[in-house]
Amino acid sequence: MKPAEPGTPAERGALVERSGAPGRDVVAVEEPLEIRVDGESVVVTMRSPGAERDLALGYLYAEGLIEETADVENVIVDGAPRPDAVLPPGADPTVPGSIVDVRLSASGRRAASRRVETRKRERAFRVTSACGVCGKPSLEDLWVRLPAIRPLGLDPDHERLLVQRLPAAMQEGQPLFSDTGGVHAAALFEVAGGQPRLLWLREDIGRHNAADKVIGRALRAKRLPLDGTILAVSGRLGFEIVQKAAVAGIPVIAAVGAPSSLALDIAHLAGIRVYAFVAADRSNFYPEAAIEARRLDGSD
């Protein structure tokens, strides 16, 4: 895979007034990215420029359209063309944003076709065997496939203290946040010998995009499934982050912000351990039994 990624900066200066005095600020760039597969549009997402191929590969992996690098023949990254039919002399022929076209290999196209048909059959069965959108069958349909997730196997106290070190370990790799204060980060840590080692960290204006970028990078490195790792995220923990982690086989998630109920439901079904409100001196761990107990007694 040999993409030619455009070098669009992820931040830019802006004029600002501070208490009536003129000055300059630094803001995060937000631009559209269209992801295509063999020339066909799949999705358009708003994202921070950078790591376009990783974002596209991570997204397609989470959606079940690819499973390994052998499924991909080439990744083409280019600027989005202007819709104008006639351009004035010297005008830039592109508009802000990029297009990533992931070209599948012959084996990748065959595998994708089989996966699509399998998903159609599974959905048809669940519609007839489950009640609408409620219950476990419908939750299971939120992700494409789920590998057997292997736990880290750490002592609970050791795991908790290790998790609480991750936000500080992420800070040095967040220059865009330091400049703008307006982006999220996702980082993959490998735990070997009981100690965390940073594999990859990516920033993006969309928290789900940051997760796609690190998982896409892991795919290119042939590091999937991500046994023995922790995914640390800088914001709140929604279901889409947990879904992506589950498909990638990540056993532990650490979030600086709050989790949603659906994020916890999916994590428990997948066998992922969740920590939230993580800081150097605190963290909340969410065991499945405690969630179910609160539901049974009707308390908040």
TILUM-504846 format. One line per field, with one value per residue: z, x, y of N, C-alpha, C in turn. Coordinates in steps of 0.001 Angstrom, whole numbers, plus 500000, padded with zeros to 6 digits. Layout:
<recs>
n_w	Z_...
n_u	X_...
n_v	Y_...
ca_w	Z_...
ca_u	X_...
ca_v	Y_...
c_w	Z_...
c_u	X_...
c_v	Y_...
</recs>
This chain:
<recs>
n_w	500000_498978_499697_498706_500719_501314_502511_504499_506981_510476_512117_512447_512323_513830_513961_516946_519619_522805_525620_524338_523208_520351_518998_518374_517788_517992_516126_515753_512717_510890_508613_505829_505153_502692_502471_500307_498718_496334_494525_495187_497202_500733_503287_504686_506785_509358_510177_511657_509642_508537_508848_507086_505616_507657_509179_507362_506912_509526_510045_508063_508860_511391_510532_509256_506583_505711_506769_507040_505999_503576_502280_501007_498165_497353_498519_497884_498317_498028_497180_497444_494519_492972_492591_490631_487218_485540_486065_487245_485855_487377_489706_492616_492077_493911_496743_500304_502197_501795_499806_500315_498696_498970_497531_496943_497068_494891_496452_498701_497778_497326_499944_501273_500010_500855_503611_503710_502800_504845_507032_506255_506399_509156_510266_509290_510639_513305_513327_513245_515553_517770_519885_518266_518816_521270_523976_524180_521578_519709_520578_520039_517321_516859_516389_513980_513995_516508_518094_520248_523241_525009_528406_530234_532512_534822_538293_540068_541585_540651_537927_538095_539148_537103_534949_535830_535330_532657_531435_531954_530575_527992_527460_526412_523781_522555_520879_519260_520783_522883_521580_520617_522226_521362_520433_520402_521760_521098_522347_522069_524270_524916_527107_528712_530727_532863_532589_530933_527471_525066_521983_519664_519170_518339_517299_516937_515775_516055_518335_517720_515291_516045_517380_515225_513710_515237_515347_512649_512104_513599_512126_509704_510710_511165_513654_514741_516182_519005_521405_524834_525236_526065_525435_525576_525987_525492_526021_526687_526978_524528_522876_520310_520434_522106_520555_518378_519719_520642_518277_517499_519442_521919_525350_527569_528367_528958_530001_530094_530482_531068_530942_528736_529207_527210_526168_528317_528414_525968_526341_528488_527358_525471_526970_527847_530048_531762_532549_533826_534146_534604_536216_537633_540334_540667_539575_538042_538121_536317_537107_535783_537414_539300_537785_536930_539426_540305_538421_539083_541657_541136_541687_541155
n_u	500849_500801_500226_499646_499647_498016_499606_498105_497836_497035_496220_495542_496129_494107_492382_491584_489692_490578_489153_488614_491032_493097_494335_495931_494864_495097_493541_491924_491922_489105_487889_486161_486314_486111_485481_486128_485484_486946_486297_483641_481553_481596_481408_481227_483171_483763_486869_490192_492900_495418_497027_495295_495028_495268_493023_490958_491427_491174_488484_487153_487932_486693_484069_483902_484548_487103_489695_492377_495714_496194_493796_493763_494745_495704_495953_494611_495081_493750_493085_489833_487930_486908_483443_482825_482267_483744_486807_488514_491569_494494_493227_492771_492266_490952_488782_488500_489314_489509_489780_489765_490489_490108_491452_490508_492059_491904_491310_490439_488083_486483_486302_485057_482575_481541_481352_479458_477142_476854_476340_473867_472238_472441_471219_468613_467813_467899_465942_463615_463852_464161_462952_462204_464159_465179_467014_469586_470160_469829_471805_474071_474137_475258_477969_480290_481855_483224_486117_487606_488309_491226_491999_494063_495186_496308_497003_494266_494670_497197_496591_494768_496388_498240_496640_495963_498245_498265_496952_498824_500999_500111_500128_502458_502366_500398_500401_498691_496393_497535_498099_495588_493442_491200_490781_490560_492197_493502_495141_497244_498462_500884_501078_503598_505309_504035_504227_503358_503736_503901_502392_501057_499794_497157_495686_492554_489774_487437_486451_486002_487267_489954_490321_489908_492148_494376_493809_493745_496441_497553_496547_497985_500464_500222_499321_496995_494703_494498_495803_496841_496869_496007_493501_493572_491623_490926_488555_485012_483443_481857_479511_480503_483284_483842_482798_484576_486945_486250_485999_488642_489846_490730_491493_491177_489881_490600_489277_489305_487049_483469_481586_479021_475807_475268_477801_478976_477353_477987_480717_480725_479420_481330_483523_485342_487276_486468_487605_486892_486764_489466_492433_495556_495296_492981_490283_487431_486181_484159_482471_480567_478654_477969_476608_474356_473200_472284_470298_468470_467567_466456_467659_469619
n_v	498821_502078_505048_508475_510882_513966_516946_518468_520941_520437_522417_525951_529517_532092_535189_536943_538441_539416_540329_542732_543376_542975_539859_536672_533320_529721_527282_524102_522310_521331_519103_517521_514013_511666_508275_505697_502541_500670_502728_503303_505242_505078_506310_509617_511522_513935_515236_515610_516656_514340_511148_509788_507357_505442_506062_505431_502673_501677_502305_500771_498243_498041_498056_495674_495298_494840_492573_492078_493062_491835_491936_494328_496056_498551_501952_505000_508360_511535_515005_516539_517047_520166_521020_522817_523497_525158_526750_529652_531043_529756_528959_526918_523518_521909_521346_522050_519169_515567_512576_509150_506297_503003_500316_497098_493867_490953_488700_490051_491274_489027_488001_490146_490170_487710_488219_490284_488961_487065_488743_489796_487520_486975_489253_488961_486659_487563_489520_488021_486522_488087_490783_493490_496354_495746_494142_491506_490261_492415_494195_492712_492939_495370_495324_493992_491618_489521_488822_486301_487679_488078_488275_490677_489613_490651_491434_492847_495288_496071_496443_498573_500693_500857_501685_504249_505666_506232_508587_510699_509688_509976_512699_513971_513229_514735_517194_518744_519078_520514_522910_523785_522898_521590_518962_515332_512389_509123_506311_503497_501163_498753_496048_494612_492400_493520_496273_499345_500163_502622_502218_503456_506746_508860_511944_513640_515584_514242_511796_509108_508911_509177_506751_504983_505652_504719_501999_501369_501827_499753_497616_497908_497331_494691_493813_492944_490538_492830_491715_491842_494628_498069_500405_503805_506678_510164_511495_511262_508002_506462_504197_503634_503695_501551_499482_499460_498805_496281_494739_494843_493332_494307_494208_495968_499175_502554_505549_509087_510573_510207_507084_505750_504127_502227_501811_500470_498190_496904_496518_494714_492508_491860_491226_493122_495075_498018_501238_504443_508074_508500_509385_510561_509987_508589_506405_504919_501713_499408_496825_494106_492872_494827_496730_495275_494774_497290_497722_495761_496466_498886_501307_504358
ca_w	500000_498860_499507_498631_501580_501243_503734_505058_508409_511344_512904_511747_513130_513678_514703_518100_520561_524205_526421_523496_522620_519248_519170_517500_518450_517158_516118_515077_511404_510712_507189_505493_504516_502087_502354_499233_498501_494892_493848_495678_498470_501886_504360_504797_508193_509653_510910_511578_508625_508993_509014_506349_505262_508880_509538_506445_507160_510821_509912_507282_509693_512393_509856_508732_505142_505537_507975_507095_504940_502315_501630_500385_497114_497296_499149_497152_499062_497160_497529_496858_493377_493018_491760_489571_485870_484962_487092_486748_485735_488609_490871_493170_491566_494970_497869_501548_502418_501061_499452_500413_497954_499336_496466_497476_496250_494419_497608_499576_497249_497584_501377_501616_499513_501759_504899_503530_502732_506176_507885_505854_506960_510610_510572_509011_511736_514532_513227_513526_516814_518855_519901_517816_519084_522674_524361_523767_520136_518974_520951_519321_515929_516757_515816_512846_514419_517816_518405_521654_523858_526073_529457_530525_533533_535867_539593_539946_542100_539713_536727_538399_539258_535770_534160_536292_534794_531212_530970_531952_529513_526715_527287_525556_522397_522163_520567_518688_521921_523617_520832_520315_523243_520700_519794_521255_521491_521414_522421_522333_525095_525058_528475_528719_532013_533819_532366_529663_526469_524050_520599_518771_519649_517277_517699_515921_516284_516380_519198_517030_514267_516698_517596_513915_513256_515902_514959_511276_512182_514062_510998_508790_511371_511349_515110_515158_517246_519912_522711_525701_525086_526664_524655_526414_525224_526269_526288_527215_526347_523915_522396_519078_520802_522629_519421_517623_520557_520693_517008_517452_520460_523013_526587_528588_527898_530000_529486_530991_530740_531563_529994_528586_529593_526099_526112_529340_528003_524919_526932_529287_526438_524752_527890_527988_531338_531507_533568_533386_535045_534978_536463_538343_541692_540765_538414_538326_537397_536177_536981_535260_538495_539947_536885_536983_540740_540333_537621_539764_542780_540668_542119_540145
ca_u	500000_501659_499396_500278_498774_498232_500187_497269_498095_495908_495858_495828_495933_492850_492312_490696_489700_490592_488767_488673_492359_493309_495380_495823_494603_495340_492340_492054_491285_488077_487599_485540_487058_485236_486108_485567_486028_486920_485632_482288_481540_481105_481039_481928_483327_484505_488043_491406_493811_496533_496806_494070_494939_495002_491625_490109_491604_490582_487032_486694_488130_485634_482804_483938_484761_488420_490130_493834_496339_496093_492538_493933_495767_496280_495189_494877_494634_493826_492185_488494_487831_485853_482277_482644_482606_484755_487605_489319_492991_495273_492435_493048_491218_490379_488122_489000_488903_490243_489119_490594_489907_490763_491262_490624_492664_490907_490885_489696_486725_485731_486034_484076_481279_481060_480993_478208_476045_476701_475685_472456_471534_472362_470209_467297_467489_467664_464666_462529_464034_464306_461848_462536_465512_465526_467631_470943_470369_470021_473110_475089_474163_475949_479293_480318_482361_483839_487081_487725_489194_492041_492247_495461_495657_497040_496366_493375_495285_498259_495951_494205_497476_498827_495703_496001_499447_498178_496704_500076_501853_499582_500189_503561_502031_499205_500750_497554_495555_498252_497989_494221_492468_489947_490795_490635_493323_493391_496488_497355_499596_501142_501466_504533_505988_503312_504492_502792_504612_503075_502557_500685_498837_496660_494748_491555_488644_486416_487037_485939_488312_491239_490381_490109_493522_495339_493512_494239_497905_497810_496274_499124_501606_499854_499324_495641_493997_495359_495964_497848_496927_494995_493155_493297_490984_490985_487238_484017_483460_480591_479441_481261_484669_483880_482578_485831_487890_485837_486367_490104_490323_491392_490875_490962_489742_490710_488760_489409_485693_482429_481057_477569_475273_475417_479219_479229_476672_478765_481981_480495_479150_482560_484580_486309_487277_486352_487911_486531_487186_490822_493441_496711_494970_491650_489661_486244_486088_482745_482210_479223_477735_477479_475621_473131_472599_471569_469083_467516_466907_465801_468350_470446
ca_v	500000_503255_506231_509787_511651_515405_517470_519525_521139_520114_523591_527194_530707_532828_536444_536830_539553_539012_541501_543908_543552_542024_538850_535508_532048_528546_526443_522809_522227_520296_518948_516241_512928_510648_506956_504878_501194_500413_503828_503512_505960_504326_507227_510898_511861_515159_514782_516422_516123_513520_509702_509465_505928_504690_506283_504665_501241_501370_502347_499621_497052_498016_497768_494317_495241_494230_491878_492018_493856_491099_492311_495644_496128_499889_503027_506243_509537_512711_516088_516477_517970_521173_520694_523815_523017_526050_527404_530767_530713_529732_528541_525591_522619_521083_522000_521461_517793_514540_511318_507953_505174_501745_499336_495748_492820_489981_487896_490947_491443_487785_487909_491175_489719_486660_488814_491019_487993_486486_489731_489882_486356_487119_490261_488389_485741_488299_490217_487081_485827_489042_491747_494836_496837_495547_492881_491158_490054_493664_494733_491958_493379_496645_495133_493088_490322_489663_487769_485942_488667_487506_489274_490976_488673_491352_491608_494014_496514_496438_496956_499898_501666_500997_502489_505630_506312_506422_509961_511469_509150_510442_514146_514399_512918_515480_518594_519457_519479_521564_524163_524213_522511_521235_517648_514154_511496_507705_505749_502063_500777_497321_495712_493489_492367_494347_497690_499816_500777_503267_501769_504551_507740_509720_512983_513987_516359_513239_510752_507819_508942_508911_505308_504356_505890_503831_500623_501245_501689_498391_496726_497967_496685_493279_493631_492576_491254_493581_491078_492432_496081_498944_501589_504971_507749_511384_512055_510332_506687_506093_502818_503420_503406_500178_498586_499367_498073_494880_494109_494752_492391_495034_493725_497001_500554_503574_506819_510228_511044_509305_506096_505668_502821_501294_501466_499453_496956_496247_496077_493516_491407_491524_490805_494212_495756_499452_502238_505786_509157_508094_510417_510017_509563_507995_505760_504123_500437_499068_495387_493826_492521_496043_497343_494489_494923_498556_497579_494905_497128_500094_502521_505035
c_w	500000_498618_499346_499409_501428_502575_504314_506537_509226_512246_512085_512660_512841_514496_515823_518893_521967_525059_525637_522829_521511_519561_518171_518348_517475_517258_515353_513749_511392_509238_506923_504873_503988_501940_501284_499232_497025_494143_494317_497040_499582_502980_504181_506278_508322_510559_510857_510507_509246_509178_508297_506036_506501_509304_508667_506722_508505_510772_509183_508047_510736_511788_509199_507235_504779_506854_508122_505934_503588_501573_500799_499365_497099_498031_498472_497935_498180_497682_496856_495706_493566_492140_490598_488214_485256_486085_486494_486683_487081_489840_491318_492728_492639_496005_499142_501747_501536_500752_499604_499703_498260_498264_497011_496502_495793_495584_498577_499103_497499_499056_501807_501184_500419_503087_504804_503513_504098_507096_507534_506447_508465_510994_510358_510134_513001_514497_513599_514903_518002_518760_519513_518096_520522_522859_523742_522273_519368_519337_520199_517875_515755_516244_514797_513244_515709_518067_519885_522290_525045_527129_529674_531578_534625_537186_539532_540453_541177_538451_536956_538453_537907_534907_534532_535825_533331_530765_530931_530842_528142_526429_526342_524078_521889_521857_520013_519782_522703_522924_520760_521423_522660_520033_520853_520890_521846_521368_522730_523119_525123_526466_528436_530037_533049_533650_531013_528758_525365_522669_519635_519469_518471_517860_516565_516581_516625_517184_518507_515916_514854_516954_516285_513448_513925_515525_513517_511227_512648_512952_510036_509378_511603_512825_515638_515211_518279_521316_523521_525599_525885_525702_525622_525543_526108_526654_526942_526432_525844_523327_521177_519375_521297_521501_518629_518414_520593_519430_516918_518524_521624_524347_527627_527909_529099_529409_530534_531388_531204_530511_529857_528980_528476_525922_527120_528974_526969_525470_527723_528410_525746_525667_528045_529368_531089_532756_533000_534478_535528_535120_537305_539709_541809_539469_538905_537477_537422_536009_536559_536374_539163_539094_536984_538324_540831_539523_538378_540909_542407_541077_540988_540475
c_u	500888_500816_500233_499405_499056_498738_499397_497565_496845_495517_496175_495542_494613_492942_491291_490763_489649_490354_488945_490002_492561_494449_495196_495615_494967_494125_492619_491313_490288_487702_486930_486527_486041_486025_485371_486209_485844_486102_484233_482315_480923_480618_481809_481966_484079_485656_489149_492306_494974_496118_495535_493949_494658_493548_490713_490211_490999_489071_486520_486884_487013_484284_482783_484141_486157_488809_491644_494406_496264_494797_492672_495063_496466_495368_495590_494261_494815_492886_490841_488398_486715_484676_482090_483057_483733_485470_488362_490788_493699_494513_492839_491939_490584_489684_488697_488454_489679_489336_490140_489864_490719_490428_491512_491365_491566_490401_490083_488273_485885_485355_484985_482683_480693_480600_479675_477025_475784_475964_474208_471661_471375_471290_468807_466875_467141_466345_463521_462657_464185_463200_462354_463979_465934_466284_468981_471090_470589_471346_474218_475216_474862_477369_479276_480757_483124_484820_487026_488751_489908_492326_493738_496031_496476_496283_495507_493981_496399_497657_495406_495302_498137_497955_495792_497248_499290_497863_497974_501000_501399_499927_501293_503267_500812_499533_499571_496597_496217_498099_496568_493210_491189_489916_490859_491866_492940_494799_496404_498626_499702_501642_502314_505296_505332_503510_503935_503854_503734_503413_502292_499697_498444_495661_493761_490429_487466_487029_487035_486978_489680_491396_490598_491554_494510_495079_493938_495745_498287_497575_497456_500359_501380_499870_497935_495485_494970_495370_497006_497968_495822_494767_492811_492724_490818_489619_486303_484063_482065_480655_480330_482735_484793_483685_483854_486871_487554_486238_487877_490684_491037_490729_490543_490854_489828_490286_488910_488022_484763_482031_479549_477102_475461_476874_479540_478566_477501_480078_481796_480195_480427_483651_485682_486152_487358_486707_487523_486873_488615_491719_494547_496359_493606_491276_488430_486284_484637_482561_480768_478228_477151_476426_474293_472432_471795_470273_468020_466814_466293_466469_469180_471921
c_v	501233_504505_507484_510752_513145_515939_518623_519707_520884_521273_524830_528375_531377_534113_536316_538132_538999_540255_542791_544143_542539_541056_537735_534259_530939_527641_525152_522841_521071_520259_517603_515262_511919_509354_506169_503502_500869_501462_504142_504170_505110_505269_508540_511254_513177_514778_515824_515831_515368_512074_509250_507972_505088_504839_505432_503168_500840_501353_501103_498313_496928_497663_496394_494208_494737_493560_491828_492811_493160_491408_493588_495613_497480_500852_504323_507395_510760_513785_515926_517469_518981_520751_521667_523238_523851_526780_528577_530374_530796_529286_527135_524640_521738_521955_521398_520054_516838_513368_510198_506829_503919_500716_497938_494844_491865_489142_488756_491162_490197_487682_488925_490766_488644_487252_489579_490067_487366_487452_489874_488727_486476_488133_489713_487458_486511_489050_489283_486445_486768_490081_493123_495211_496578_494242_492619_490926_491346_494317_494020_492408_494726_496488_493999_491697_490536_488529_487418_486874_488039_488561_489504_490034_489337_491294_492870_495315_496999_497045_498366_500963_501910_501908_503959_506386_506726_507849_510810_510998_509614_511896_514596_514150_513646_516943_519390_519910_520602_522912_524699_523936_521953_519881_516544_513330_510074_507127_504264_501800_499253_497058_494445_493525_493255_495830_498131_500430_501337_502724_502922_505463_508615_510727_513240_514759_515452_512102_509391_507759_508641_507408_504561_504498_504935_502372_500372_501100_500291_497376_496717_497295_495197_492903_493265_491061_491816_492989_491845_493932_496771_500099_502707_506075_508966_511942_511058_509030_506349_504693_502589_503115_501967_499174_498385_498576_496583_494133_493907_493832_493042_494663_494787_498365_501482_504909_507902_510723_509937_508278_506246_504270_501792_500878_500363_498128_496191_495730_494798_492303_490928_490980_491833_494844_497267_500256_503598_506790_508915_509323_509786_509454_508897_507276_505023_502866_499990_497563_495145_493561_493765_496730_496599_494652_496209_498463_496794_495615_498471_501380_503097_504838
</recs>
